[in-house]
């Protein structure tokens, strides 16, 4: 049994999110939460909120009713969302394009097997 939470259209590059996701993959929920609280990356704030949402989904769903102390992060990945394209003025009337990337992040929790 598994519980999942998804974050869509986060205004952060998937490459930056992936760095933090690699830190919490296959970690117990308590340890993953501690890692996210003490990691000085912009993605940590998004992921901490997502982790809490996934835990709430696991614990409060009557069909699942998983034990919070046995949960761990089984899968987590970030894929790219739509790119916001902006123009920046440059010399001699030119314009350079700036891509503002977005992410779709998925976090899956499972219970430890004895």
C-alpha positions as YAML, in Angstrom:
chain: A
units: angstrom
residues:
- id: 1
  name: UNK
  ca: [0.00, 0.00, 0.00]
- id: 2
  name: UNK
  ca: [1.23, 3.49, -0.77]
- id: 3
  name: UNK
  ca: [0.26, 7.11, -0.29]
- id: 4
  name: UNK
  ca: [1.22, 9.86, -2.69]
- id: 5
  name: UNK
  ca: [1.18, 13.61, -2.99]
- id: 6
  name: UNK
  ca: [1.83, 15.72, -6.08]
- id: 7
  name: UNK
  ca: [2.92, 19.31, -6.49]
- id: 8
  name: UNK
  ca: [2.12, 20.83, -9.87]
- id: 9
  name: UNK
  ca: [3.47, 23.97, -11.51]
- id: 10
  name: UNK
  ca: [6.04, 24.81, -8.80]
- id: 11
  name: UNK
  ca: [8.06, 27.86, -9.91]
- id: 12
  name: UNK
  ca: [11.45, 26.20, -9.46]
- id: 13
  name: UNK
  ca: [13.64, 24.29, -11.88]
- id: 14
  name: UNK
  ca: [13.30, 20.48, -11.72]
- id: 15
  name: UNK
  ca: [17.09, 20.22, -11.62]
- id: 16
  name: UNK
  ca: [17.20, 22.19, -8.36]
- id: 17
  name: UNK
  ca: [14.40, 20.08, -6.85]
- id: 18
  name: UNK
  ca: [16.12, 16.82, -7.84]
- id: 19
  name: UNK
  ca: [19.19, 17.69, -5.73]
- id: 20
  name: UNK
  ca: [17.07, 17.82, -2.57]
- id: 21
  name: UNK
  ca: [14.95, 14.81, -3.55]
- id: 22
  name: UNK
  ca: [18.11, 12.69, -3.74]
- id: 23
  name: UNK
  ca: [18.74, 13.49, -0.06]
- id: 24
  name: UNK
  ca: [15.38, 12.18, 1.19]
- id: 25
  name: UNK
  ca: [14.83, 9.18, -1.09]
- id: 26
  name: UNK
  ca: [14.49, 5.89, 0.89]
- id: 27
  name: UNK
  ca: [14.55, 7.75, 4.24]
- id: 28
  name: UNK
  ca: [12.04, 7.39, 7.07]
- id: 29
  name: UNK
  ca: [9.55, 10.26, 7.24]
- id: 30
  name: UNK
  ca: [10.97, 11.68, 10.50]
- id: 31
  name: UNK
  ca: [14.51, 11.76, 9.10]
- id: 32
  name: UNK
  ca: [13.35, 13.17, 5.75]
- id: 33
  name: UNK
  ca: [11.52, 15.97, 7.56]
- id: 34
  name: UNK
  ca: [14.63, 16.79, 9.61]
- id: 35
  name: UNK
  ca: [16.78, 16.83, 6.45]
- id: 36
  name: UNK
  ca: [14.36, 19.20, 4.71]
- id: 37
  name: UNK
  ca: [14.18, 21.55, 7.69]
- id: 38
  name: UNK
  ca: [17.99, 21.90, 7.81]
- id: 39
  name: UNK
  ca: [18.84, 21.98, 4.10]
- id: 40
  name: UNK
  ca: [19.45, 25.54, 2.87]
- id: 41
  name: UNK
  ca: [17.92, 25.08, -0.58]
- id: 42
  name: UNK
  ca: [14.90, 26.82, -2.09]
- id: 43
  name: UNK
  ca: [13.30, 23.47, -2.93]
- id: 44
  name: UNK
  ca: [13.27, 22.38, 0.73]
- id: 45
  name: UNK
  ca: [10.31, 24.61, 1.53]
- id: 46
  name: UNK
  ca: [8.22, 23.14, -1.29]
- id: 47
  name: UNK
  ca: [9.20, 19.57, -0.42]
- id: 48
  name: UNK
  ca: [8.55, 19.91, 3.31]
- id: 49
  name: UNK
  ca: [4.98, 20.99, 2.60]
- id: 50
  name: UNK
  ca: [4.61, 18.15, 0.08]
- id: 51
  name: UNK
  ca: [5.96, 15.57, 2.56]
- id: 52
  name: UNK
  ca: [3.49, 16.69, 5.23]
- id: 53
  name: UNK
  ca: [0.68, 16.41, 2.68]
- id: 54
  name: UNK
  ca: [1.73, 12.87, 1.74]
- id: 55
  name: UNK
  ca: [1.85, 11.85, 5.42]
- id: 56
  name: UNK
  ca: [-1.62, 13.29, 5.96]
- id: 57
  name: UNK
  ca: [-2.88, 11.39, 2.91]
- id: 58
  name: UNK
  ca: [-1.43, 8.15, 4.32]
- id: 59
  name: UNK
  ca: [-2.71, 8.55, 7.86]
- id: 60
  name: UNK
  ca: [-6.15, 10.08, 7.31]
- id: 61
  name: UNK
  ca: [-7.42, 7.98, 4.40]
- id: 62
  name: UNK
  ca: [-9.78, 5.39, 5.95]
- id: 63
  name: UNK
  ca: [-9.02, 2.88, 3.19]
- id: 64
  name: UNK
  ca: [-5.28, 3.03, 3.90]
- id: 65
  name: UNK
  ca: [-4.93, 4.15, 7.56]
- id: 66
  name: UNK
  ca: [-1.16, 3.62, 7.57]
- id: 67
  name: UNK
  ca: [1.03, 3.92, 10.67]
- id: 68
  name: UNK
  ca: [2.98, 7.19, 10.58]
- id: 69
  name: UNK
  ca: [6.00, 5.75, 12.43]
- id: 70
  name: UNK
  ca: [6.52, 3.07, 9.74]
- id: 71
  name: UNK
  ca: [6.35, 5.37, 6.71]
- id: 72
  name: UNK
  ca: [9.32, 6.03, 4.45]
- id: 73
  name: UNK
  ca: [9.86, 7.87, 1.16]
- id: 74
  name: UNK
  ca: [9.83, 5.09, -1.43]
- id: 75
  name: UNK
  ca: [9.74, 7.15, -4.63]
- id: 76
  name: UNK
  ca: [10.21, 10.81, -5.34]
- id: 77
  name: UNK
  ca: [10.86, 12.52, -8.64]
- id: 78
  name: UNK
  ca: [10.55, 15.88, -10.35]
- id: 79
  name: UNK
  ca: [9.58, 16.37, -13.97]
- id: 80
  name: UNK
  ca: [9.52, 19.58, -15.92]
- id: 81
  name: UNK
  ca: [6.31, 21.54, -16.27]
- id: 82
  name: UNK
  ca: [5.54, 24.29, -18.77]
- id: 83
  name: UNK
  ca: [8.23, 26.91, -19.30]
- id: 84
  name: UNK
  ca: [7.35, 30.59, -18.94]
- id: 85
  name: UNK
  ca: [9.15, 32.49, -21.68]
- id: 86
  name: UNK
  ca: [10.19, 36.07, -20.98]
- id: 87
  name: UNK
  ca: [12.22, 38.62, -22.96]
- id: 88
  name: UNK
  ca: [15.05, 40.76, -21.61]
- id: 89
  name: UNK
  ca: [16.27, 43.81, -23.52]
- id: 90
  name: UNK
  ca: [19.89, 43.70, -24.64]
- id: 91
  name: UNK
  ca: [22.27, 45.92, -26.58]
- id: 92
  name: UNK
  ca: [21.45, 47.30, -30.04]
- id: 93
  name: UNK
  ca: [17.72, 46.59, -29.82]
- id: 94
  name: UNK
  ca: [18.04, 42.88, -29.39]
- id: 95
  name: UNK
  ca: [16.09, 40.77, -26.94]
- id: 96
  name: UNK
  ca: [17.31, 37.66, -25.12]
- id: 97
  name: UNK
  ca: [14.85, 35.03, -24.04]
- id: 98
  name: UNK
  ca: [14.76, 34.00, -20.40]
- id: 99
  name: UNK
  ca: [13.14, 30.66, -19.59]
- id: 100
  name: UNK
  ca: [11.43, 30.45, -16.22]
- id: 101
  name: UNK
  ca: [11.09, 26.74, -15.58]
- id: 102
  name: UNK
  ca: [8.38, 25.01, -13.57]
- id: 103
  name: UNK
  ca: [8.28, 21.57, -11.94]
- id: 104
  name: UNK
  ca: [5.84, 18.78, -11.24]
- id: 105
  name: UNK
  ca: [6.99, 16.89, -8.13]
- id: 106
  name: UNK
  ca: [5.65, 13.50, -6.99]
- id: 107
  name: UNK
  ca: [6.31, 11.96, -3.58]
- id: 108
  name: UNK
  ca: [5.28, 8.37, -2.72]
- id: 109
  name: UNK
  ca: [5.30, 6.95, 0.81]
- id: 110
  name: UNK
  ca: [5.15, 3.28, 1.80]
- id: 111
  name: UNK
  ca: [5.11, 1.39, 5.06]
- id: 112
  name: UNK
  ca: [8.19, -0.55, 6.14]
- id: 113
  name: UNK
  ca: [7.79, -4.32, 5.91]
- id: 114
  name: UNK
  ca: [8.89, -6.40, 8.90]
...
